[in-house]
Amino acid sequence: MVTKYYSVRLQSLVSISDKAYIATAFDGGEAVIPKSQVLGPDFEVSKSEAWWISAWIMEKKNLQYSGKKAAWFDTVTRKRMPDYTVERHTPARKQPKENNIIDQLKK
């Protein structure tokens, strides 16, 4: 199964039981997050600790996070899936010209 995760920078992530963490953000906000929704640390971030936390639980919690760094992970193998962004370009409509004669090339 493939699930969307956010890289969330936290001040601390402390285990409070066998099934839950308490996450503290830099603004002082705290939230209880189930351990099943935390994939692990994000090693690409070097300034502070960051954790991969599932997107659906972060949208329900009142905790500061950014949705800029998101990734899809396979929850069985715990491997990151490739990211694809599909953008569709629709060109602007142009009106046809009356004639295609270029005066400089005319004999």
C-alpha positions, 0 to 999 in steps of 0.5 A: 500500500502506498501512503503520502508522508510529510517531512515534519521538522520537530523540536522533539519526538518523545515516546510516551507509550508503546503506541504513541509519540508526543510531538513538539513543534518549534512554536510550542504546539504539541500533539499525540501521534500514533507510532504507526503513522511515523515512518522514521527520520528524514536524513536529508534535513540537517538543520534540525530533526525531521520525521516522516509522518503520514499526511492524513494524521498531520492534517487532523492534528493542530501541529505546525508543519509544511506540506512542501516536502511530501513523498509517497512511501510503500508501507510494506517495504518502507521504500520511497516511491518516485515522484511524478508531477504531471502538468498540462499546458494549454496554449493560448488561442491565436487568430489566423492571419489574412495572408502569410506574405513576407514583404522582405522576401517578395521579389 
